[in-house]
């Protein structure tokens, strides 16, 4: 049993060494711009997004908050403000901290 494990181990080592020796790694120094363009070409994206207009930025800043998000935030703040249970019963503490997160 031990001999078969050792032989399999050496087989994989020899296989790995032979595989690496047949395919040498070629390293080419790339500038930042060349690397960026290669990555963007692979993602099919333009080189840079168009700049935002001032009206777009002002619209984002003046947008009213989403009411559903505000309600969810108020609910989560209420859960966080709840005091821990007075009882030292492990299940009650577990439930409290499970809900609280």
C-alpha positions as CSV (number, residue, x, y, z in Angstrom):
1,X,0.0,0.0,0.0
2,X,2.7,2.4,1.0
3,X,4.8,1.5,-2.1
4,X,1.9,2.3,-4.4
5,X,1.3,5.7,-2.7
6,X,5.0,6.6,-3.0
7,X,5.1,5.5,-6.7
8,X,2.0,7.6,-7.5
9,X,3.6,10.6,-5.7
10,X,6.8,10.3,-7.7
11,X,4.8,9.8,-10.9
12,X,3.0,13.1,-10.4
13,X,6.2,14.8,-9.6
14,X,7.9,13.6,-12.8
15,X,4.7,14.4,-14.8
16,X,4.7,17.9,-13.4
17,X,8.4,18.5,-14.2
18,X,8.1,17.1,-17.7
19,X,5.1,19.3,-18.4
20,X,6.8,22.4,-17.1
21,X,9.9,21.8,-19.1
22,X,8.1,21.5,-22.4
23,X,6.2,24.8,-22.1
24,X,8.6,27.5,-20.9
25,X,6.9,30.6,-19.6
26,X,7.7,33.7,-21.7
27,X,7.5,36.9,-19.8
28,X,7.0,40.2,-21.7
29,X,7.2,43.5,-20.0
30,X,4.0,45.5,-20.6
31,X,3.3,49.1,-19.8
32,X,0.3,50.0,-17.8
33,X,-1.5,51.3,-20.9
34,X,-0.8,48.1,-22.9
35,X,-2.0,45.9,-20.0
36,X,-5.2,48.0,-19.6
37,X,-6.0,47.9,-23.3
38,X,-5.5,44.1,-23.4
39,X,-7.9,43.7,-20.4
40,X,-10.5,46.0,-21.9
41,X,-10.3,44.2,-25.3
42,X,-11.0,40.9,-23.6
43,X,-14.0,42.4,-21.9
44,X,-15.3,44.2,-25.0
45,X,-15.4,47.5,-23.3
46,X,-14.3,50.9,-24.6
47,X,-11.0,52.3,-23.4
48,X,-12.6,54.8,-21.0
49,X,-16.2,55.8,-20.2
50,X,-17.5,59.1,-21.3
51,X,-17.2,61.9,-18.7
52,X,-20.3,62.7,-16.8
53,X,-22.0,66.0,-17.5
54,X,-22.7,68.5,-14.7
55,X,-26.4,67.9,-14.9
56,X,-26.0,64.2,-14.4
57,X,-24.0,64.8,-11.2
58,X,-26.5,67.3,-9.9
59,X,-29.4,64.9,-10.6
60,X,-27.7,62.2,-8.6
61,X,-27.1,64.6,-5.7
62,X,-30.7,66.0,-5.7
63,X,-32.4,62.7,-6.1
64,X,-34.9,61.9,-3.3
65,X,-34.1,58.9,-1.1
66,X,-35.9,55.7,-1.9
67,X,-38.8,55.2,0.6
68,X,-38.3,51.4,0.7
69,X,-34.7,51.8,1.5
70,X,-35.4,54.4,4.2
71,X,-38.0,52.0,5.8
72,X,-35.6,49.1,5.7
73,X,-32.8,51.2,7.3
74,X,-35.2,52.4,10.0
75,X,-36.2,48.7,10.7
76,X,-32.5,47.7,10.9
77,X,-31.7,50.5,13.2
78,X,-34.6,49.5,15.5
79,X,-33.3,46.0,15.6
80,X,-29.8,47.2,16.5
81,X,-31.1,49.5,19.3
82,X,-33.0,46.7,21.1
83,X,-31.4,45.8,24.4
84,X,-30.1,42.3,25.0
85,X,-32.5,40.0,26.9
86,X,-32.2,40.0,30.7
87,X,-32.5,36.2,31.0
88,X,-29.4,34.1,30.8
89,X,-31.2,31.3,29.0
90,X,-28.9,30.3,26.1
91,X,-31.7,29.8,23.6
92,X,-33.1,33.3,24.2
93,X,-29.7,34.8,23.8
94,X,-29.1,32.7,20.6
95,X,-32.3,33.9,19.1
96,X,-31.6,37.5,20.0
97,X,-28.1,37.6,18.5
98,X,-29.3,35.6,15.4
99,X,-31.9,38.2,14.6
100,X,-29.6,41.1,15.4
101,X,-26.9,39.8,13.2
